[in-house]
Amino acid sequence: MTAQTLSYRLAPWNVTRVVIWSLFALALLLAPLVFRTSLALTMLSQIGYLIIICLSYNMLLGQGGMLSFGHAVYTGMGSFIAIHTMNLAAKGSLPVPLVLIPLVGGLGGMFFAMLFGYVTTKKAGTTFAMITLGIGELVASMALMFPTFFGGEGGITTNRVYGTPLLGLSFGPQIQVYYLIAVYCFISTALMYAFTGTPLGRMLNAVRDNPERVEFIGYNTQRVRYFSFIVAGFFAGIGGGLAAINFEIVNAADSLSGLRSGAYLLFTFLGGATFFFGPIIGAILLVFASVLLSELSKAWLLYLGLVFLFMVMFAPGGVASLIMMNVRVARFGRFKPFWPLYAGFIVTGALLVAGLAAIVEMIYHMQLNAALGPNLNFFGLTLDTSGMASWLGAAALAVVGGALLEAVRRRFVRAWSHAQEQIEADIKRRETA
């Protein structure tokens, strides 16, 4: 091996990856110091464990091509195992400190992944998806049959402050819980990234891309899927254990439901299942949608569905793919013309969204809040649903915004095509130089 080859192989580890992981750790460390409100700290804690859960789900979807509709089973069962362990530890029956509870949840998720995964991974494709959906619904339905373990409709509660404080940390204050979540988030993310480079992780990619060839060279594709399913269940259980610590309550209706599994699927896809950091973006979007957007509007699920629809149509690679396409343009020094175009997208898109959102909110107000009167507060403006002025104004805003957005889009398409041609020309010049 030459010195040049050694330098090429080590360079990403010495510079790029060290910088990226250091920035990730720094972001986790400084986030609560920048966003100091109690709401922000709660959201940051949720983002921390949802990053682990979404990354574990992407082991199946992005890396293995396994579309699962029951991932909440392993997250939820990890939560229940963790919260029962916390209650036993608080009584003195089990000597398990709080810092190890997420690992207990991980082992719980791994156990049920071993149990159910043996059945689900025997098939692939659509059949696998349907089996996971059936198992998810089966477990969610069985929760009401075993109230002692699942707590019935009220769920299981606990107190995370038990035992002797560790290094002066009682984990009562939310800031201490956040940093516990942040430590597990960083370590779990690093381990899941390392998994992508293992022989099992690489073989999982091969099973996703060409299972027939994998079988031809002598590998058992079902075994590859099964082992990867177990690993994903372990990290999902860790995320579930952290959720149990954060909320101090676990409810089957929320933790094991198909809606929860659908949320993991939806936001992992929106973040970008084809990139490792895509689920991290998806976890952030999930928290913002479920905490902020749901408080701002009763029609938040409609907006979420529209966003998902447009992403599937125009950016199937998710937000991560959009970022990487623009990074590629910036690396070749062709990004300068796009600054004003993106500014135009933001302005015109805001006009279109504001107009359409005003119409939607007025319709929802008439259907759900008619007893409160015709007036509606819309971002500081008072809309009168009984008069035509508000309706015509919102429609005009949407039409004008849509027309301007289309004009910007056409200019963007021309500029983007020109930039791609220049990039291809640059690549050819470098290859022939």
PyMOL commands that set and color helices and strands:
alter all, ss='L'
color gray80, all
select helices_A, chain A and resi 3-34+38-63+72-91+98-120+125-145+147-150+174-195+199-209+211-216+221-247+252-255+258-271+278-296+300-314+318-331+338-368+370-372+388-432
alter helices_A, ss='H'
color red, helices_A
select strands_A, chain A and resi 156-157+249-250+375-378+381-384
alter strands_A, ss='S'
color yellow, strands_A
deselect
rebuild
show_as cartoon
